[in-house]
């Protein structure tokens, strides 16, 4: 089995990308449409702040081609405010709206807060059975204490992926070893960076070659055991996420659409 690898950015709505990525004079209303010519998936950050309106979700779907997928973050009302407890109605509402994407709905990310400690395991154990079994869901922990055989087994029982992130929360070395411990038929990877000090998203400012090379060493094992691999780069990783995605695409011998080609494509419309 060889997995399909889908790589994209964490978000698309960045005016700083106009010029270095989006063609000059691209309007914000055109960002997603143009983005989808370069990448076939995106992680949506806005759903973390609130469940979107149905027309909004339908609008996203209408601006991308067939085969494109959206990864949605579960709202913070569920993960951070209610801390996974007593959230059945909010969860149902979110998934009802998410399903409006139809086949363009990719995985859903349950991003837990850095203060969500292993002592809250009972809340997680009661929450996992509430998740729809027909959709792909990944959980991201931000404390090292969560990473143990028991949690891996619990997630596997519910066919929920353990999201692997290159970030400050859990050492990269630990994350890399988890590539050999799949808990679902898909993998969810996130390249976050060590901090959020970068504020200029127009260019690469930090060389992350060694970090990406470390992840590429475990890719063969991941690809050989998964149906799909989703990977998303944050601007804070090196300063300009689209460049990192293209770097990964080249290393994995995927088709790369350069920014200059996006400008040429606009002339056709």
Order of alpha helices (4+ residues) and beta strands (2+ residues): beta-alpha-beta-alpha-beta-alpha-beta-alpha-beta-alpha-beta-beta-alpha-beta-alpha-beta-alpha-alpha-alpha
